[in-house]
Amino acid sequence: MSLGEAIRYMIKDLGLEEKVWQAEAKEAWFAIMGAHMEQYTTRIKVEKGKMIIQLTSSELKNEMSYHKKKIIQNIQEEMKNDYIKEIQFI
């Protein structure tokens, strides 16, 4: 067993898997959307496969809403799992 596998088993055994996915989802958002999105993103909440992203621009919220499926797909690809199933922009 590799060190990486051992760490994954330990995380799962300790019940921390969802916390890790939550952190990875937040990182994936900025990796996909770019550093410039930090100025428009005021809060990200991730819970049970749903990502709630608070944006400062209503125009940006509307634009992002049109691309939800593609954004979810990109986040899943970045995370290498399908933990994120839904995104809400507020």
PyMOL commands that place a pseudoatom at each C-alpha (Angstrom):
pseudoatom trace, name=CA, resn=MET, resi=1, chain=A, elem=C, hetatm=0, pos=[0.000, 0.000, 0.000]
pseudoatom trace, name=CA, resn=SER, resi=2, chain=A, elem=C, hetatm=0, pos=[1.345, 3.400, -0.941]
pseudoatom trace, name=CA, resn=LEU, resi=3, chain=A, elem=C, hetatm=0, pos=[1.479, 6.339, 1.440]
pseudoatom trace, name=CA, resn=GLY, resi=4, chain=A, elem=C, hetatm=0, pos=[-1.274, 8.092, -0.534]
pseudoatom trace, name=CA, resn=GLU, resi=5, chain=A, elem=C, hetatm=0, pos=[-3.568, 5.065, -0.228]
pseudoatom trace, name=CA, resn=ALA, resi=6, chain=A, elem=C, hetatm=0, pos=[-2.853, 4.821, 3.498]
pseudoatom trace, name=CA, resn=ILE, resi=7, chain=A, elem=C, hetatm=0, pos=[-3.743, 8.482, 3.980]
pseudoatom trace, name=CA, resn=ARG, resi=8, chain=A, elem=C, hetatm=0, pos=[-6.989, 8.052, 2.003]
pseudoatom trace, name=CA, resn=TYR, resi=9, chain=A, elem=C, hetatm=0, pos=[-7.977, 5.060, 4.162]
pseudoatom trace, name=CA, resn=MET, resi=10, chain=A, elem=C, hetatm=0, pos=[-7.188, 6.996, 7.329]
pseudoatom trace, name=CA, resn=ILE, resi=11, chain=A, elem=C, hetatm=0, pos=[-9.261, 9.992, 6.174]
pseudoatom trace, name=CA, resn=LYS, resi=12, chain=A, elem=C, hetatm=0, pos=[-12.181, 7.696, 5.371]
pseudoatom trace, name=CA, resn=ASP, resi=13, chain=A, elem=C, hetatm=0, pos=[-11.890, 5.793, 8.677]
pseudoatom trace, name=CA, resn=LEU, resi=14, chain=A, elem=C, hetatm=0, pos=[-11.861, 9.060, 10.627]
pseudoatom trace, name=CA, resn=GLY, resi=15, chain=A, elem=C, hetatm=0, pos=[-14.968, 10.291, 8.804]
pseudoatom trace, name=CA, resn=LEU, resi=16, chain=A, elem=C, hetatm=0, pos=[-13.144, 13.255, 7.288]
pseudoatom trace, name=CA, resn=GLU, resi=17, chain=A, elem=C, hetatm=0, pos=[-13.783, 12.393, 3.646]
pseudoatom trace, name=CA, resn=GLU, resi=18, chain=A, elem=C, hetatm=0, pos=[-16.579, 14.954, 3.206]
pseudoatom trace, name=CA, resn=LYS, resi=19, chain=A, elem=C, hetatm=0, pos=[-14.459, 17.714, 4.790]
pseudoatom trace, name=CA, resn=VAL, resi=20, chain=A, elem=C, hetatm=0, pos=[-11.661, 16.961, 2.336]
pseudoatom trace, name=CA, resn=TRP, resi=21, chain=A, elem=C, hetatm=0, pos=[-14.108, 17.056, -0.588]
pseudoatom trace, name=CA, resn=GLN, resi=22, chain=A, elem=C, hetatm=0, pos=[-15.502, 20.366, 0.641]
pseudoatom trace, name=CA, resn=ALA, resi=23, chain=A, elem=C, hetatm=0, pos=[-12.030, 21.903, 0.664]
pseudoatom trace, name=CA, resn=GLU, resi=24, chain=A, elem=C, hetatm=0, pos=[-11.215, 20.387, -2.739]
pseudoatom trace, name=CA, resn=ALA, resi=25, chain=A, elem=C, hetatm=0, pos=[-14.440, 21.788, -4.220]
pseudoatom trace, name=CA, resn=LYS, resi=26, chain=A, elem=C, hetatm=0, pos=[-13.532, 25.301, -3.098]
pseudoatom trace, name=CA, resn=GLU, resi=27, chain=A, elem=C, hetatm=0, pos=[-10.048, 24.949, -4.563]
pseudoatom trace, name=CA, resn=ALA, resi=28, chain=A, elem=C, hetatm=0, pos=[-11.527, 23.565, -7.795]
pseudoatom trace, name=CA, resn=TRP, resi=29, chain=A, elem=C, hetatm=0, pos=[-13.808, 26.614, -8.133]
pseudoatom trace, name=CA, resn=PHE, resi=30, chain=A, elem=C, hetatm=0, pos=[-10.862, 29.008, -8.224]
pseudoatom trace, name=CA, resn=ALA, resi=31, chain=A, elem=C, hetatm=0, pos=[-8.704, 26.659, -10.309]
pseudoatom trace, name=CA, resn=ILE, resi=32, chain=A, elem=C, hetatm=0, pos=[-11.401, 26.511, -12.976]
pseudoatom trace, name=CA, resn=MET, resi=33, chain=A, elem=C, hetatm=0, pos=[-12.697, 30.065, -12.832]
pseudoatom trace, name=CA, resn=GLY, resi=34, chain=A, elem=C, hetatm=0, pos=[-9.332, 31.761, -12.381]
pseudoatom trace, name=CA, resn=ALA, resi=35, chain=A, elem=C, hetatm=0, pos=[-7.857, 34.039, -9.743]
pseudoatom trace, name=CA, resn=HIS, resi=36, chain=A, elem=C, hetatm=0, pos=[-9.875, 37.037, -10.970]
pseudoatom trace, name=CA, resn=MET, resi=37, chain=A, elem=C, hetatm=0, pos=[-13.047, 35.363, -9.590]
pseudoatom trace, name=CA, resn=GLU, resi=38, chain=A, elem=C, hetatm=0, pos=[-11.753, 35.857, -6.056]
pseudoatom trace, name=CA, resn=GLN, resi=39, chain=A, elem=C, hetatm=0, pos=[-12.790, 39.513, -6.204]
pseudoatom trace, name=CA, resn=TYR, resi=40, chain=A, elem=C, hetatm=0, pos=[-16.382, 38.510, -7.067]
pseudoatom trace, name=CA, resn=THR, resi=41, chain=A, elem=C, hetatm=0, pos=[-16.697, 35.487, -4.764]
pseudoatom trace, name=CA, resn=THR, resi=42, chain=A, elem=C, hetatm=0, pos=[-17.568, 36.469, -1.209]
pseudoatom trace, name=CA, resn=ARG, resi=43, chain=A, elem=C, hetatm=0, pos=[-18.485, 33.061, 0.200]
pseudoatom trace, name=CA, resn=ILE, resi=44, chain=A, elem=C, hetatm=0, pos=[-18.492, 29.398, -0.773]
pseudoatom trace, name=CA, resn=LYS, resi=45, chain=A, elem=C, hetatm=0, pos=[-20.402, 26.808, 1.211]
pseudoatom trace, name=CA, resn=VAL, resi=46, chain=A, elem=C, hetatm=0, pos=[-20.233, 23.130, 0.328]
pseudoatom trace, name=CA, resn=GLU, resi=47, chain=A, elem=C, hetatm=0, pos=[-22.419, 20.527, 1.969]
pseudoatom trace, name=CA, resn=LYS, resi=48, chain=A, elem=C, hetatm=0, pos=[-23.602, 17.085, 0.894]
pseudoatom trace, name=CA, resn=GLY, resi=49, chain=A, elem=C, hetatm=0, pos=[-22.743, 17.575, -2.757]
pseudoatom trace, name=CA, resn=LYS, resi=50, chain=A, elem=C, hetatm=0, pos=[-24.249, 21.053, -3.074]
pseudoatom trace, name=CA, resn=MET, resi=51, chain=A, elem=C, hetatm=0, pos=[-22.054, 24.092, -3.633]
pseudoatom trace, name=CA, resn=ILE, resi=52, chain=A, elem=C, hetatm=0, pos=[-23.488, 27.505, -2.753]
pseudoatom trace, name=CA, resn=ILE, resi=53, chain=A, elem=C, hetatm=0, pos=[-21.453, 30.366, -4.160]
pseudoatom trace, name=CA, resn=GLN, resi=54, chain=A, elem=C, hetatm=0, pos=[-22.120, 33.949, -3.149]
pseudoatom trace, name=CA, resn=LEU, resi=55, chain=A, elem=C, hetatm=0, pos=[-21.128, 36.424, -5.851]
pseudoatom trace, name=CA, resn=THR, resi=56, chain=A, elem=C, hetatm=0, pos=[-21.037, 40.224, -5.659]
pseudoatom trace, name=CA, resn=SER, resi=57, chain=A, elem=C, hetatm=0, pos=[-22.341, 40.817, -9.187]
pseudoatom trace, name=CA, resn=SER, resi=58, chain=A, elem=C, hetatm=0, pos=[-25.933, 40.023, -10.170]
pseudoatom trace, name=CA, resn=GLU, resi=59, chain=A, elem=C, hetatm=0, pos=[-24.911, 39.984, -13.836]
pseudoatom trace, name=CA, resn=LEU, resi=60, chain=A, elem=C, hetatm=0, pos=[-22.254, 37.401, -13.051]
pseudoatom trace, name=CA, resn=LYS, resi=61, chain=A, elem=C, hetatm=0, pos=[-24.786, 35.319, -11.078]
pseudoatom trace, name=CA, resn=ASN, resi=62, chain=A, elem=C, hetatm=0, pos=[-27.086, 35.264, -14.093]
pseudoatom trace, name=CA, resn=GLU, resi=63, chain=A, elem=C, hetatm=0, pos=[-24.268, 34.376, -16.472]
pseudoatom trace, name=CA, resn=MET, resi=64, chain=A, elem=C, hetatm=0, pos=[-23.014, 31.575, -14.218]
pseudoatom trace, name=CA, resn=SER, resi=65, chain=A, elem=C, hetatm=0, pos=[-26.540, 30.188, -13.857]
pseudoatom trace, name=CA, resn=TYR, resi=66, chain=A, elem=C, hetatm=0, pos=[-26.671, 29.572, -17.606]
pseudoatom trace, name=CA, resn=HIS, resi=67, chain=A, elem=C, hetatm=0, pos=[-23.505, 27.469, -17.398]
pseudoatom trace, name=CA, resn=LYS, resi=68, chain=A, elem=C, hetatm=0, pos=[-24.241, 25.410, -14.254]
pseudoatom trace, name=CA, resn=LYS, resi=69, chain=A, elem=C, hetatm=0, pos=[-23.995, 22.007, -15.936]
pseudoatom trace, name=CA, resn=LYS, resi=70, chain=A, elem=C, hetatm=0, pos=[-20.636, 22.790, -17.514]
pseudoatom trace, name=CA, resn=ILE, resi=71, chain=A, elem=C, hetatm=0, pos=[-19.282, 24.289, -14.274]
pseudoatom trace, name=CA, resn=ILE, resi=72, chain=A, elem=C, hetatm=0, pos=[-20.351, 21.194, -12.318]
pseudoatom trace, name=CA, resn=GLN, resi=73, chain=A, elem=C, hetatm=0, pos=[-18.724, 18.976, -14.927]
pseudoatom trace, name=CA, resn=ASN, resi=74, chain=A, elem=C, hetatm=0, pos=[-15.479, 20.986, -14.769]
pseudoatom trace, name=CA, resn=ILE, resi=75, chain=A, elem=C, hetatm=0, pos=[-15.425, 20.864, -10.960]
pseudoatom trace, name=CA, resn=GLN, resi=76, chain=A, elem=C, hetatm=0, pos=[-15.978, 17.100, -11.024]
pseudoatom trace, name=CA, resn=GLU, resi=77, chain=A, elem=C, hetatm=0, pos=[-13.120, 16.712, -13.493]
pseudoatom trace, name=CA, resn=GLU, resi=78, chain=A, elem=C, hetatm=0, pos=[-10.829, 18.914, -11.395]
pseudoatom trace, name=CA, resn=MET, resi=79, chain=A, elem=C, hetatm=0, pos=[-11.695, 16.980, -8.218]
pseudoatom trace, name=CA, resn=LYS, resi=80, chain=A, elem=C, hetatm=0, pos=[-11.533, 13.611, -10.028]
pseudoatom trace, name=CA, resn=ASN, resi=81, chain=A, elem=C, hetatm=0, pos=[-14.862, 12.580, -8.466]
pseudoatom trace, name=CA, resn=ASP, resi=82, chain=A, elem=C, hetatm=0, pos=[-18.530, 13.458, -8.739]
pseudoatom trace, name=CA, resn=TYR, resi=83, chain=A, elem=C, hetatm=0, pos=[-19.063, 14.761, -5.198]
pseudoatom trace, name=CA, resn=ILE, resi=84, chain=A, elem=C, hetatm=0, pos=[-20.495, 18.085, -6.444]
pseudoatom trace, name=CA, resn=LYS, resi=85, chain=A, elem=C, hetatm=0, pos=[-23.907, 17.453, -7.982]
pseudoatom trace, name=CA, resn=GLU, resi=86, chain=A, elem=C, hetatm=0, pos=[-25.518, 20.881, -7.658]
pseudoatom trace, name=CA, resn=ILE, resi=87, chain=A, elem=C, hetatm=0, pos=[-24.477, 24.540, -7.672]
pseudoatom trace, name=CA, resn=GLN, resi=88, chain=A, elem=C, hetatm=0, pos=[-26.469, 27.520, -6.494]
pseudoatom trace, name=CA, resn=PHE, resi=89, chain=A, elem=C, hetatm=0, pos=[-25.392, 31.113, -7.073]
pseudoatom trace, name=CA, resn=ILE, resi=90, chain=A, elem=C, hetatm=0, pos=[-26.621, 33.685, -4.564]
for i in range(1, 90): cmd.bond("trace and resi %d" % i, "trace and resi %d" % (i + 1))
show_as sticks, trace
zoom trace
